[in-house]
Every structure is written in structure tokens, then in C-alpha cells.
Amino acid sequence: MRRVVTGEELAQLYNPDPFAMPRWRSPVYRTPLGIILAVKFARLLGWIARLIFRHPLAASVLAVFATLGLTMLIARSAEGNQAEVQRLVEEVKTLVDQLHKQV
């Protein structure tokens, strides 16, 4: 016995011939977006793995450059945060000194 097929069967409603038999289209399936994204992500990982196995030297060079770039980016953001923290500490110190002078 066949499985029950879910979906919408749509007829050809706008036919200029009034005596024509309706032509039924195949059912229209609506795949959830999460499944589509999961499949696309799996394909992307497969393509990346295939690229790495086919071109190991180029992939290793790109990996080294990506690692160095990320390391520099993290180091710069850490330096920027340290400078911001130092500035805030100095502002708090000046505010505390002003409060002590007032009291």
C-alpha cells in the first residue's frame, strides 16, 4: 500500500479553453527553513573538507594567515579594552578625590 502524500494539489484554473480538462500539478511541499539551512551548512562543510583534502598546502597557508589575523584582532581588542579600563579608573579616582575634598 502507498504512503499518504501530503501537500497541496493545485489545478490549472486559468485556462482560456472552457472545455479543457483540468491539469493537476504535482503536490507542493513546504520544507522548513531549519532543515534547508542544516543541509546547506552540511554541504558547506563538505565543500570545505573537499577543498582541504584536494589542496592541503593552500589550505594550511590560509589557516596560518587566518590564525595570525584572529590573534592580532584579539590582541588589539584587548589593548583597546585595557586602555578604556585605565581611562575609566582614572575618571573614578578623580571623582572620588573630588568627593573627599567636598566632605
Buried (B, 14 or more C-beta within 10 A) or exposed (E): EEEEEEEEEEEEEEEEEEEEEEEEEEEEEEEEEEEEEEEEEEEEEEEEEEEBEEEEEEBEEEEEEEEEEEEEEEEEEEEEEEEEEEEEEEEEEEEEEEEEEEE
